[in-house]
Amino acid sequence: MTATQLLFLMITFFLTSVISVITGSTSLITVPVMLQLSIEPRTALATNMLALTFMSIGGTLPFIGKKAIDHSRLPIMIFLTLLGSIIGAFLVLVVPSKSMPLIISIFIIAVAVFSITNRNAGIISTIESPSPIAEIGGYVATFVLGIYGGFFSGGYVTMLTAAYVNLFRMTFVEAVANTKFINIFSSLIATIIFFTQGIVDYKLGIILSITMFIGGIVGARVALKLSNIWLRRIFLTTVIALALKTLLDFVPLS
């Protein structure tokens, strides 16, 4: 890799991490860019996962002490995330990467429809507790998306944010804070497994990890300054754009 390519990669990873602290879907941008630079697919996934771990740590730090993280649900969410991510990471070793775009498309389109139809979700704090079914649904989503997050992570935080807003009744600030914290565990356990398989590019991974750690801190500070209304607008704009892109990718134009 040339110095110019490395600089391009660092700029891309930094800008993406700043924005995706709010929107998620980091890997839908970073992994394709790595592939365009002729990085082997599994190495790209694994090295990107290492960088995501540090982005999540950086993105979580500004939220500490802001009372945005749901400590009551945290132990169960962490356990389900770790379990799901372990399964997902091992799937990387056996499932062809080419089968993932269709799965990503279906999930992202579902998130777009679900988010648009729930217009007031996440904008204001509510004292209304979620129903038992919604509460269980939130934990199921944490586990299922944990599998997906351990495998690829593209759109993982986006979908998890939508789930926490609509099922756990979190505001967008709370959802952003909790998904960033949860993503530390999802990315970390997957990265450890990838390390044992020898598919992480250590040198590139360290550079991109530092880049995304700084980007995560900047993005989280921006998120804390924005209202839930603006966070929702940014989130929905991103989800709709991703949904349209995936539709264009899979619907042939006549």
C-alpha positions in Angstrom: 0.0 0.0 0.0 1.4 3.4 -1.0 1.6 6.4 1.3 -1.2 8.2 -0.7 -3.5 5.2 -0.3 -2.8 5.0 3.4 -3.6 8.7 3.8 -6.8 8.3 1.8 -7.8 5.4 4.0 -7.1 7.3 7.2 -9.1 10.3 6.1 -12.0 8.0 5.1 -11.9 6.2 8.4 -11.8 9.4 10.4 -14.7 11.2 8.6 -16.8 8.0 8.7 -16.2 7.4 12.4 -17.2 11.0 13.2 -20.5 10.7 11.4 -21.3 7.1 12.2 -21.2 7.6 16.0 -24.7 8.9 15.3 -25.7 7.0 12.3 -23.9 3.7 12.5 -23.2 1.7 9.3 -19.5 2.4 9.5 -18.5 -0.8 7.8 -20.8 -0.2 4.8 -18.3 2.5 3.9 -14.9 1.4 5.3 -14.9 -2.2 4.2 -15.7 -1.5 0.5 -13.0 1.2 0.5 -10.5 -1.4 1.8 -11.6 -3.9 -0.8 -11.1 -1.2 -3.5 -7.5 -1.0 -2.3 -7.1 -4.7 -3.0 -7.1 -5.8 0.7 -8.2 -9.4 0.9 -11.9 -9.6 2.1 -11.4 -11.5 5.3 -8.4 -9.4 6.2 -10.5 -6.3 5.5 -13.3 -7.5 7.7 -11.0 -8.4 10.6 -8.8 -5.3 10.4 -11.9 -3.1 10.2 -13.3 -4.9 13.3 -10.2 -4.0 15.3 -10.6 -0.3 14.3 -14.3 -0.4 15.2 -13.4 -1.6 18.7 -11.3 1.6 19.3 -13.9 3.8 17.6 -16.6 2.4 20.0 -14.3 3.1 23.0 -13.7 6.6 21.8 -17.4 7.1 21.0 -18.4 5.9 24.5 -16.0 8.0 26.6 -17.8 11.4 26.2 -21.1 9.7 27.3 -19.6 8.5 30.6 -21.1 10.5 33.5 -23.9 11.9 31.3 -26.4 9.3 32.6 -27.2 8.1 29.1 -26.2 4.5 29.5 -28.9 2.1 30.7 -27.1 0.3 33.6 -30.1 -1.8 34.5 -30.2 -3.6 31.2 -26.4 -3.5 30.6 -25.4 -6.9 32.0 -27.9 -8.8 29.9 -27.2 -6.8 26.8 -23.5 -7.4 27.1 -23.9 -11.1 27.7 -26.2 -11.5 24.6 -23.9 -9.3 22.5 -20.9 -11.4 23.4 -22.7 -14.7 22.7 -24.0 -13.5 19.4 -20.8 -11.9 18.3 -18.8 -15.1 19.0 -21.2 -17.0 16.7 -21.0 -14.3 14.1 -17.2 -14.1 14.1 -16.9 -17.9 13.5 -19.4 -17.5 10.6 -16.8 -15.3 8.8 -14.6 -18.3 8.5 -17.2 -20.5 6.9 -19.8 -18.2 5.1 -18.9 -16.7 1.7 -18.6 -12.9 1.9 -20.6 -12.6 -1.3 -23.8 -13.7 0.4 -23.9 -10.8 2.8 -25.0 -7.8 0.6 -28.5 -9.2 0.2 -28.9 -9.8 3.9 -27.6 -6.3 4.7 -30.1 -4.8 2.2 -33.1 -6.6 3.7 -32.1 -5.4 7.2 -31.5 -1.8 6.2 -34.7 -1.5 4.3 -36.6 -2.9 7.3 -34.9 -0.4 9.6 -35.9 2.5 7.2 -39.6 1.4 7.1 -39.7 0.8 10.9 -38.1 4.1 11.7 -40.2 6.2 9.4 -43.5 4.7 10.7 -42.5 5.5 14.3 -42.2 9.2 13.9 -42.1 10.2 17.6 -39.8 7.4 18.8 -36.6 8.6 20.4 -37.4 12.3 20.3 -38.5 12.9 23.9 -37.8 11.0 27.1 -40.7 8.9 28.3 -41.7 7.5 31.6 -43.7 4.8 29.9 -42.1 1.5 30.3 -42.0 -0.8 27.3 -44.4 -3.7 27.2 -43.1 -7.2 28.2 -43.2 -8.2 24.6 -41.2 -5.1 23.5 -38.7 -5.7 26.3 -38.1 -9.3 25.2 -38.0 -8.1 21.6 -35.2 -5.7 22.6 -33.1 -8.5 24.0 -33.8 -10.8 21.1 -32.7 -8.0 18.7 -29.5 -7.5 20.8 -28.6 -11.2 20.4 -29.6 -11.6 16.7 -27.9 -8.4 15.7 -24.9 -9.4 17.8 -24.4 -12.4 15.4 -24.6 -10.0 12.5 -22.2 -7.5 14.2 -19.6 -10.2 14.9 -19.8 -11.3 11.2 -19.7 -8.0 9.3 -21.0 -5.1 11.4 -22.1 -3.1 8.4 -25.4 -1.4 9.6 -25.2 -3.3 12.9 -25.3 -0.1 15.1 -27.9 1.5 12.8 -30.2 -1.4 13.3 -29.5 -1.7 17.0 -30.2 2.0 17.5 -33.6 1.6 15.8 -34.3 -1.4 18.0 -33.4 0.4 21.3 -35.4 3.5 20.3 -38.5 1.5 19.3 -38.4 -1.4 21.7 -36.7 -0.1 24.8 -38.2 3.4 24.4 -34.8 5.1 24.6 -34.2 8.6 23.2 -31.7 8.9 20.4 -29.0 10.2 22.7 -29.5 7.2 25.0 -29.6 4.8 22.1 -26.4 6.2 20.6 -24.7 6.0 24.0 -25.8 2.4 24.6 -25.1 1.1 21.2 -21.6 2.5 21.2 -20.9 0.9 24.6 -22.4 -2.5 23.4 -20.4 -2.3 20.2 -17.1 -2.4 22.2 -17.9 -5.9 23.3 -19.2 -7.0 19.9 -16.2 -5.8 18.0 -13.7 -6.8 20.7 -14.7 -10.5 20.9 -14.8 -10.8 17.1 -11.4 -9.1 16.9 -9.9 -11.6 19.4 -11.2 -14.5 17.4 -9.8 -13.0 14.2 -6.5 -12.5 15.9 -6.4 -16.2 16.7 -7.0 -17.0 13.0 -4.2 -14.7 11.9 -6.3 -12.6 9.5 -5.8 -9.2 11.1 -3.3 -6.7 9.5 -1.6 -5.5 12.6 0.3 -2.5 11.2 -2.7 -1.2 9.3 -5.0 -2.0 12.1 -3.1 0.1 14.7 -3.0 3.1 12.4 -6.8 2.9 11.6 -7.6 2.1 15.3 -5.9 5.4 16.4 -7.7 7.3 13.6 -11.1 5.9 14.5 -10.6 6.3 18.3 -10.1 10.1 17.7 -13.0 10.2 15.3 -15.2 8.4 17.8 -14.5 11.0 20.5 -15.2 13.9 18.1 -18.4 12.3 16.9 -19.7 11.6 20.4 -19.1 15.2 21.5 -21.1 16.4 18.5 -23.9 14.0 19.3 -24.1 15.3 22.9 -24.6 18.9 21.6 -27.4 18.0 19.2 -31.1 17.6 20.2 -32.9 14.3 19.8 -34.8 15.8 16.9 -31.7 16.5 15.0 -30.2 13.2 15.9 -33.3 11.5 14.5 -33.1 13.6 11.3 -29.5 12.6 10.7 -30.2 9.0 11.6 -33.2 8.7 9.2 -31.5 10.5 6.4 -28.7 8.0 6.6 -31.0 5.0 6.8 -33.1 6.1 3.9 -30.0 6.8 1.8 -28.7 3.3 2.6 -32.0 1.7 1.8 -32.2 3.5 -1.6 -28.6 2.5 -2.3 -29.3 -1.2 -1.5 -32.5 -1.2 -3.6 -30.6 0.3 -6.6 -27.9 -2.4 -6.1 -30.3 -5.2 -6.3 -33.1 -4.0 -8.6 -32.0 -4.2 -12.2 -32.6 -1.0 -14.2 -34.4 -1.5 -17.5 
